[in-house]
């Protein structure tokens, strides 16, 4: 469109069509497809690193759209590359594709009855976290953008990631393995976007937080060494159970007395204690495992340091020994503040400003954080609860359910974020 024609539009009181108006026919046509894909994937869930049929469906779809397709990324991941008509930056969009070992408990006509091997036993499998919706949404975005390469100034990389829920024991997987294998390279990604459906956020609403959004998750193992004795003669031994109790109590003082909770939330949870074999024997050792959740890197360092100091010191004070091992599970899901500011107008336009709502941090974890550690990223939450519903169920539960009418907003958001980001260069 020439400058003259644009001037005439304004002279006669007309305006240029928005992206939403340009894509309106595409949005109307894609909604039923996205719902159909979602229901098919929901009915055929697959566990982490075993998403073979899901990956095949995604790859067939992207290939049919004319994208450059890579399969077998981080075991079962799929990557599609869509190059625009004009050169520019590279934006990545991510969807996770794996399900959970949960028995579905509802009467949906497309409910899962699938079982699969999980740690050597047959277990029910369910999309109990909404990854089926993420996959279908991103397939829809790919279909729409593939029809409009003339509007893309740069490249869009579609990342369908396996094993977000964690790979099986002894295996690598998820976002961390994708990053190791170079998913953000060739072409090099400048920014990445992702969303997560939420069963307790109303359809039509998008929620977000700038900065630390979801927590870094760490697993810790504490091993306590005492001295075995008869339960009737505790003075002749060193009680590792007592020491464990004192350690648990001490760890909570790190949160309540040392962590600056006005900055961000933090959590230390001991989830399991193993010790002893009989009611009248003070055992020789004990083991505790648990999780640490942090939303700030300085707080994470402080808490780790204090745990490593406190655990052996408490054990020594009671005549025993103790060691602690801390292992990273995910990083902090950190939304780049500048990127959030840049893209909020797009979300406001797509959902309506009153429907785009800031929220507090979440102490749950997301391995999308590994992508954000490499490049600026923005991860937001999409409403999947029927408005007015008072009986919504949380993620990872048998009764988890998502209202399909919320999926189209996810398609619109990621489609227009991609175009706006690339065209604002």
C-alpha positions as CSV (number, residue, x, y, z in Angstrom):
1,X,0.0,0.0,0.0
2,X,1.5,3.4,-1.0
3,X,1.7,6.5,1.2
4,X,-0.9,8.1,-1.1
5,X,-3.4,5.3,-0.6
6,X,-2.8,5.3,3.2
7,X,-3.4,9.1,3.2
8,X,-6.7,8.7,1.4
9,X,-7.8,6.1,3.9
10,X,-7.3,8.6,6.7
11,X,-8.8,11.5,4.7
12,X,-12.1,9.5,4.3
13,X,-12.1,8.5,8.0
14,X,-11.1,4.9,7.3
15,X,-8.4,2.9,9.1
16,X,-6.0,0.1,8.2
17,X,-7.2,-3.3,9.2
18,X,-5.7,-4.8,12.3
19,X,-3.9,-8.1,12.4
20,X,-6.9,-9.7,14.0
21,X,-9.1,-8.4,11.1
22,X,-6.7,-9.7,8.5
23,X,-6.6,-13.1,10.1
24,X,-10.3,-13.3,11.1
25,X,-11.2,-15.8,8.4
26,X,-8.2,-17.9,9.4
27,X,-9.2,-17.8,13.1
28,X,-12.8,-18.9,12.3
29,X,-11.6,-21.8,10.2
30,X,-8.9,-23.0,12.5
31,X,-10.9,-23.2,15.8
32,X,-12.7,-26.4,15.0
33,X,-9.4,-28.0,13.8
34,X,-7.6,-27.1,16.9
35,X,-10.3,-28.5,19.1
36,X,-10.4,-31.7,17.0
37,X,-6.6,-32.1,17.3
38,X,-6.7,-31.4,21.0
39,X,-9.3,-34.1,21.6
40,X,-7.5,-36.7,19.5
41,X,-4.2,-36.0,21.3
42,X,-6.0,-36.0,24.7
43,X,-7.5,-39.4,23.9
44,X,-4.1,-40.8,22.9
45,X,-1.7,-39.5,25.6
46,X,2.0,-40.5,25.8
47,X,4.4,-40.3,28.7
48,X,7.7,-38.3,28.7
49,X,10.3,-39.4,26.1
50,X,7.7,-41.8,24.7
51,X,5.6,-39.3,22.6
52,X,6.1,-41.3,19.4
53,X,2.6,-41.0,17.8
54,X,2.1,-37.4,19.0
55,X,5.4,-36.5,17.4
56,X,4.4,-38.3,14.2
57,X,1.1,-36.3,14.0
58,X,2.9,-33.0,14.6
59,X,5.6,-33.7,12.0
60,X,3.0,-34.8,9.4
61,X,1.1,-31.6,10.0
62,X,4.1,-29.3,9.7
63,X,5.4,-31.1,6.6
64,X,2.0,-30.7,4.9
65,X,2.2,-26.9,5.6
66,X,5.6,-26.7,3.8
67,X,7.8,-26.1,6.8
68,X,11.3,-27.3,7.3
69,X,10.8,-30.1,9.8
70,X,13.3,-31.8,12.2
71,X,12.3,-34.9,14.1
72,X,14.0,-36.9,16.9
73,X,15.1,-33.7,18.7
74,X,15.7,-34.6,22.4
75,X,14.4,-38.1,21.6
76,X,10.8,-37.3,20.4
77,X,10.8,-33.6,19.9
78,X,9.7,-31.9,16.6
79,X,10.9,-28.6,15.3
80,X,9.4,-26.7,12.4
81,X,11.0,-23.7,10.7
82,X,8.9,-21.1,8.8
83,X,10.8,-18.5,6.8
84,X,9.1,-15.2,6.0
85,X,9.3,-13.4,2.7
86,X,11.5,-10.7,4.3
87,X,14.7,-11.2,6.3
88,X,14.7,-10.4,10.0
89,X,15.0,-11.8,13.5
90,X,14.1,-15.3,14.6
91,X,11.2,-15.9,17.1
92,X,10.6,-19.3,18.7
93,X,7.2,-20.6,20.0
94,X,7.2,-23.6,22.3
95,X,4.6,-26.2,23.2
96,X,5.1,-29.2,25.5
97,X,3.6,-32.6,24.3
98,X,3.9,-35.2,27.1
99,X,1.3,-36.6,29.5
100,X,1.2,-37.9,33.1
101,X,0.7,-41.2,34.8
102,X,-2.8,-40.2,36.1
103,X,-6.1,-42.1,35.8
104,X,-8.7,-39.8,34.1
105,X,-11.9,-39.5,36.1
106,X,-14.6,-37.8,34.1
107,X,-17.2,-38.6,31.4
108,X,-15.7,-36.8,28.5
109,X,-16.4,-38.6,25.2
110,X,-12.7,-38.3,24.4
111,X,-11.3,-39.3,27.8
112,X,-8.2,-41.4,27.9
113,X,-8.2,-45.1,28.6
114,X,-4.6,-45.5,27.7
115,X,-2.1,-47.4,29.9
116,X,1.7,-47.5,29.5
117,X,4.8,-48.7,31.2
118,X,5.9,-46.3,34.0
119,X,8.9,-47.4,36.1
120,X,8.3,-51.0,35.2
121,X,4.6,-51.1,35.9
122,X,1.5,-50.5,33.7
123,X,0.0,-47.2,34.7
124,X,-3.0,-45.1,33.4
125,X,-2.0,-42.1,31.2
126,X,-3.8,-38.8,31.0
127,X,-3.1,-35.3,29.7
128,X,-3.7,-33.9,33.3
129,X,-1.7,-30.7,32.7
130,X,-3.1,-29.5,29.4
131,X,-0.1,-30.2,27.2
132,X,-2.6,-31.5,24.6
133,X,-4.1,-28.0,24.4
134,X,-0.6,-26.5,24.0
135,X,0.2,-28.8,21.1
136,X,-3.0,-28.2,19.3
137,X,-2.7,-24.4,19.7
138,X,0.8,-24.4,18.3
139,X,-0.3,-26.6,15.4
140,X,-3.0,-24.0,14.7
141,X,-0.6,-21.1,14.8
142,X,1.7,-22.9,12.4
143,X,-1.1,-23.4,9.9
144,X,-2.2,-19.7,10.0
145,X,1.3,-18.3,9.8
146,X,2.2,-20.6,6.9
147,X,-0.5,-18.9,4.8
148,X,0.9,-15.4,5.5
149,X,4.7,-15.6,5.0
150,X,4.4,-12.2,3.2
151,X,3.6,-10.7,6.6
152,X,6.6,-12.4,8.4
153,X,9.7,-10.3,8.5
154,X,12.1,-13.0,9.7
155,X,11.7,-16.6,10.8
156,X,9.4,-18.5,13.1
157,X,10.7,-21.6,14.8
158,X,8.0,-23.9,16.2
159,X,9.4,-26.1,19.1
160,X,7.3,-29.1,20.2
161,X,9.1,-30.2,23.3
162,X,8.9,-33.7,24.9
163,X,9.3,-34.6,28.6
164,X,8.4,-31.3,30.3
165,X,7.2,-33.4,33.2
166,X,10.7,-34.9,33.5
167,X,12.4,-37.8,31.6
168,X,12.3,-41.3,33.0
169,X,15.0,-42.3,35.5
170,X,18.4,-42.7,33.9
171,X,17.4,-40.7,30.8
172,X,18.0,-37.1,29.7
173,X,15.1,-35.1,28.2
174,X,13.0,-32.0,28.1
175,X,14.0,-28.4,27.4
176,X,17.5,-28.9,28.8
177,X,18.3,-31.6,26.4
178,X,16.8,-29.6,23.5
179,X,19.1,-26.7,24.4
180,X,22.1,-29.0,24.6
181,X,21.3,-30.3,21.1
182,X,21.1,-26.8,19.7
183,X,17.4,-26.2,19.3
184,X,17.9,-22.4,19.7
185,X,20.6,-22.4,17.0
186,X,20.7,-22.6,13.2
187,X,18.9,-20.2,12.9
188,X,19.7,-18.5,16.2
189,X,16.6,-17.6,18.2
190,X,16.3,-14.0,19.4
191,X,13.3,-14.4,21.7
192,X,11.0,-17.2,22.7
193,X,7.3,-17.3,23.8
194,X,5.2,-19.9,25.4
195,X,1.9,-20.3,27.2
196,X,0.3,-22.6,29.7
197,X,-3.4,-23.4,29.9
198,X,-4.8,-23.0,33.4
199,X,-7.9,-24.9,34.7
200,X,-8.6,-22.3,37.3
201,X,-8.4,-19.2,35.2
202,X,-11.6,-18.2,33.3
203,X,-11.7,-18.6,29.5
204,X,-10.8,-15.3,27.8
205,X,-8.3,-14.3,30.4
206,X,-4.5,-14.1,30.1
207,X,-2.4,-13.8,33.2
208,X,1.3,-12.9,33.4
209,X,4.1,-11.7,35.6
210,X,7.3,-9.8,34.7
211,X,10.5,-11.1,36.1
212,X,10.5,-14.3,38.2
213,X,7.2,-16.1,37.3
214,X,7.6,-19.7,38.2
215,X,10.1,-21.1,40.7
216,X,13.4,-22.8,40.2
217,X,13.0,-26.4,41.5
218,X,15.8,-28.3,43.2
219,X,15.8,-31.7,44.8
220,X,17.8,-32.3,47.9
221,X,18.9,-35.5,49.6
222,X,20.1,-35.5,53.2
223,X,21.9,-38.5,54.7
224,X,22.2,-38.7,58.5
225,X,24.6,-41.0,60.2
226,X,24.1,-41.9,63.9
227,X,24.9,-44.9,66.1
228,X,22.6,-47.8,66.5
229,X,21.4,-48.9,69.9
230,X,18.5,-50.5,71.8
231,X,15.4,-48.3,71.9
232,X,15.4,-48.7,75.7
233,X,19.0,-47.4,76.0
234,X,19.1,-44.2,73.8
235,X,22.1,-42.9,75.8
236,X,24.3,-45.6,74.3
237,X,23.6,-44.5,70.7
238,X,23.2,-41.5,68.5
239,X,19.6,-41.1,67.2
240,X,19.5,-40.2,63.5
241,X,15.7,-39.7,63.6
242,X,16.0,-37.1,66.3
243,X,18.8,-35.4,64.3
244,X,16.6,-35.5,61.3
245,X,13.8,-33.7,63.2
246,X,16.2,-31.0,64.4
247,X,17.5,-30.6,60.8
248,X,13.9,-30.2,59.5
249,X,13.2,-27.6,62.1
250,X,16.4,-25.8,61.4
251,X,15.8,-25.7,57.6
252,X,12.5,-23.9,58.1
253,X,14.3,-21.1,60.0
254,X,16.2,-20.3,56.8
255,X,12.8,-19.4,55.2
256,X,11.3,-17.7,58.2
257,X,14.3,-15.8,59.5
258,X,16.9,-15.5,56.7
259,X,15.1,-15.3,53.4
260,X,13.9,-11.8,52.4
261,X,10.3,-12.9,51.7
262,X,9.2,-9.3,50.8
263,X,11.4,-9.8,47.7
264,X,10.1,-13.2,46.5
265,X,8.6,-16.3,48.0
266,X,10.7,-19.3,48.8
267,X,10.0,-22.9,50.0
268,X,11.9,-25.7,51.6
269,X,9.8,-29.0,51.9
270,X,11.0,-32.3,53.2
271,X,8.7,-34.8,51.4
272,X,10.1,-38.2,52.6
273,X,12.0,-39.6,55.5
274,X,13.3,-43.1,55.6
275,X,14.8,-44.7,58.7
276,X,14.6,-47.7,61.0
277,X,13.3,-51.2,60.8
278,X,11.7,-52.0,64.2
279,X,9.9,-50.2,67.1
280,X,12.5,-50.8,69.7
281,X,15.7,-50.2,67.7
282,X,17.3,-46.8,67.3
283,X,18.7,-47.0,63.7
284,X,22.1,-46.2,62.5
285,X,21.1,-43.9,59.7
286,X,18.2,-41.8,58.1
287,X,17.6,-40.3,54.7
288,X,15.4,-37.3,53.8
289,X,14.5,-36.0,50.4
290,X,12.7,-32.8,49.5
291,X,12.4,-29.8,47.3
292,X,13.6,-26.2,47.3
293,X,11.6,-23.5,45.3
294,X,13.0,-20.1,44.7
295,X,12.1,-17.1,42.4
296,X,15.3,-15.1,42.8
297,X,18.8,-16.1,42.0
298,X,20.4,-14.4,45.0
299,X,17.9,-16.0,47.3
300,X,18.5,-19.4,45.7
301,X,22.3,-19.0,46.3
302,X,21.7,-18.0,50.0
303,X,19.3,-20.8,50.7
304,X,21.6,-23.4,49.1
305,X,24.6,-22.1,51.1
306,X,22.8,-22.0,54.4
307,X,21.4,-25.5,53.9
308,X,24.9,-26.8,53.2
309,X,26.2,-25.2,56.3
310,X,23.4,-26.0,58.6
311,X,22.8,-29.7,57.9
312,X,26.2,-31.0,59.0
313,X,26.4,-28.5,61.8
314,X,23.1,-29.6,63.4
315,X,24.1,-33.3,63.1
316,X,27.5,-32.6,64.7
317,X,25.8,-30.8,67.6
318,X,23.9,-34.0,68.4
319,X,26.8,-36.3,68.0
320,X,26.2,-37.5,64.4
321,X,27.2,-36.7,60.9
322,X,25.1,-35.6,57.9
323,X,25.7,-34.7,54.3
324,X,23.4,-32.9,51.8
325,X,23.3,-33.1,48.0
326,X,21.3,-30.5,46.0
327,X,20.4,-31.1,42.4
328,X,18.8,-28.6,40.0
329,X,15.5,-29.7,38.3
330,X,14.5,-26.5,36.6
331,X,15.7,-22.9,36.5
332,X,13.6,-19.8,37.4
333,X,11.0,-19.1,34.7
334,X,12.1,-15.5,34.2
335,X,10.1,-13.3,32.0
336,X,12.4,-10.7,30.5
337,X,10.9,-7.3,31.7
338,X,11.7,-5.5,28.4
339,X,10.2,-8.2,26.3
340,X,7.0,-8.2,28.5
341,X,6.7,-4.5,28.1
342,X,7.2,-4.7,24.4
343,X,4.5,-7.5,23.9
344,X,1.8,-6.5,26.4
345,X,0.1,-4.2,23.8
346,X,-0.3,-7.2,21.6
347,X,-1.9,-9.3,24.3
348,X,-4.1,-6.3,25.3
349,X,-5.3,-6.0,21.7
350,X,-6.0,-9.7,21.3
351,X,-7.7,-10.4,24.6
352,X,-8.9,-7.0,25.6
353,X,-7.0,-4.9,28.2
354,X,-9.3,-5.8,31.0
355,X,-8.7,-9.5,30.3
356,X,-4.9,-9.3,30.5
357,X,-4.1,-9.4,34.2
358,X,-0.9,-9.3,36.2
359,X,-0.5,-12.1,38.8
360,X,1.7,-13.1,41.6
361,X,4.5,-15.6,41.2
362,X,3.9,-19.4,41.2
363,X,6.0,-21.8,43.2
364,X,5.4,-24.5,40.6
365,X,8.2,-25.1,38.1
366,X,8.5,-25.1,34.3
367,X,11.5,-26.3,32.2
368,X,10.6,-23.5,29.7
369,X,13.1,-21.8,32.0
370,X,16.0,-23.5,30.3
371,X,15.1,-21.7,27.0
372,X,14.8,-18.4,28.9
373,X,18.3,-18.9,30.4
374,X,19.7,-18.7,26.9
375,X,17.5,-16.1,25.2
376,X,14.9,-13.5,26.4
377,X,11.5,-15.2,26.9
378,X,7.9,-14.5,27.9
379,X,5.7,-17.2,29.4
380,X,2.1,-16.5,30.2
381,X,-1.1,-18.3,31.4
382,X,-4.2,-18.9,29.3
383,X,-7.6,-19.3,30.8
384,X,-9.2,-22.8,30.4
385,X,-12.0,-22.7,33.0
386,X,-15.6,-22.3,32.0
387,X,-16.7,-18.9,33.3
388,X,-18.8,-19.1,36.4
389,X,-17.6,-22.7,37.1
390,X,-17.2,-23.2,40.9
391,X,-15.9,-26.7,40.7
392,X,-12.7,-26.4,38.7
393,X,-9.9,-28.9,39.5
394,X,-6.2,-28.3,39.7
395,X,-3.6,-29.7,37.3
396,X,-2.1,-33.1,37.8
397,X,-5.4,-34.5,39.2
398,X,-7.8,-37.1,37.9
399,X,-10.6,-34.6,37.6
400,X,-8.6,-32.0,35.6
401,X,-10.7,-30.6,32.7
402,X,-10.2,-27.8,30.2
403,X,-12.9,-25.8,28.3
404,X,-12.1,-26.1,24.6
405,X,-13.5,-22.6,23.9
406,X,-10.4,-21.1,25.5
407,X,-8.0,-22.5,22.9
408,X,-8.6,-19.9,20.1
409,X,-7.4,-17.1,22.3
410,X,-4.1,-19.0,22.6
411,X,-3.9,-19.3,18.8
412,X,-4.5,-15.6,18.4
413,X,-2.0,-14.6,21.1
414,X,0.9,-16.6,19.7
415,X,0.1,-15.7,16.1
416,X,0.0,-12.0,16.7
417,X,2.9,-12.0,19.2
418,X,5.1,-13.6,16.4
419,X,4.1,-11.1,13.8
420,X,4.4,-8.0,16.0
421,X,7.7,-9.1,17.5
422,X,9.3,-9.6,14.1
423,X,7.8,-6.5,12.5
424,X,8.9,-4.2,15.4
425,X,12.6,-4.7,14.6
